[in-house]
Amino acid sequence: MSYFRWDGEDLILECHLQPAARSDDFCGLHGERLKIRLTAPPVEGKANAYLMAFLAKAFGVAKSQVSLLSGELNRQKRVRISAPKKLPPLPGLERPAG
C-alpha cells in the first residue's frame, strides 16, 4: 500500500481529508491516499486540529505525537504519528517485521 510508510518507529500517512462530513471515520482509499471523513468544518484550522485529535485517538497516542508535515491548507495531507501504540484496521497497514 502506498498511503503509508514507516520511518523507524514513526508512521507517515498520506491522507485525503473530507471535512464537514456526517461522521468521523476512515473510508478506504482515494487514489493512493487514505480517505478520512471528519465532521469538523474546513475553517480557521479546525479540520486540521480535529484530524490530529482523531488520529491520536485511533492510533492510541497523545495529540502531541501527531504532527502535520504538509498540506495545512489543502485536502491532501501528510501526517507523522510518533510510535503508534495501536493500529486501526486499515487496508494493508501493519508494523514492519523486525
C-alpha positions in Angstrom: 0.0 0.0 0.0 1.4 3.4 -0.8 -0.7 5.6 1.6 1.7 4.8 4.5 5.3 4.2 5.2 7.3 3.6 8.3 10.1 5.9 9.3 11.7 3.9 12.2 9.1 3.8 14.9 7.0 6.5 13.3 4.2 6.1 10.8 3.8 8.5 7.9 0.3 8.7 6.4 -0.7 10.2 3.1 -4.3 11.4 3.6 -7.2 12.9 1.7 -9.4 14.8 4.0 -13.2 15.3 3.6 -14.2 18.0 6.1 -17.8 18.8 7.1 -18.9 15.1 6.7 -21.7 13.4 8.6 -19.4 11.2 10.6 -15.8 10.8 11.6 -14.2 7.7 10.0 -11.6 6.1 7.8 -13.4 5.3 4.5 -10.9 3.5 2.3 -8.6 4.8 -0.3 -8.8 7.9 -2.5 -6.3 7.2 -5.2 -3.1 6.5 -3.3 -4.2 8.3 -0.1 -6.2 7.2 2.9 -9.5 9.0 2.8 -10.7 10.3 6.1 -14.1 11.9 6.8 -14.4 14.4 9.6 -17.3 16.4 10.9 -15.2 19.5 11.6 -15.6 22.4 9.2 -12.7 23.5 6.9 -12.3 26.9 8.5 -9.5 28.5 10.6 -7.6 25.3 11.1 -10.4 23.5 12.8 -10.3 20.5 10.5 -6.5 20.1 10.9 -6.8 20.2 14.7 -9.7 17.8 14.6 -7.7 15.5 12.3 -4.8 15.4 14.8 -7.1 14.5 17.6 -8.9 11.9 15.5 -5.7 10.2 14.5 -4.2 10.4 18.1 -7.3 8.5 19.4 -7.3 6.0 16.5 -3.6 5.2 17.0 -3.5 5.3 20.8 -1.1 8.2 21.2 -1.2 11.7 22.7 -2.2 14.6 20.4 1.4 15.9 20.7 2.6 12.7 19.0 0.7 13.6 15.8 2.1 16.3 13.5 1.1 17.7 10.2 4.1 17.5 7.8 2.4 19.0 4.7 -1.0 20.1 3.4 -2.0 22.7 6.0 -4.4 24.5 3.6 -5.1 21.5 1.3 -7.2 18.3 1.5 -4.1 16.3 0.6 -2.1 16.0 3.8 1.0 14.1 5.1 0.9 13.3 8.8 3.5 11.8 11.1 2.4 9.6 14.0 5.2 9.1 16.5 5.4 5.5 17.8 1.7 4.5 17.4 0.6 2.2 20.2 -2.2 0.5 18.2 -3.1 0.2 14.5 -6.7 0.6 13.4 -8.0 -2.0 10.9 -6.9 -0.2 7.6 -6.0 -1.9 4.3 -2.5 -3.3 4.3 -1.4 -1.4 7.5 0.9 -3.5 9.6 4.1 -3.0 11.5 7.3 -3.8 9.7 9.0 -7.1 10.6 11.9 -7.0 13.0 
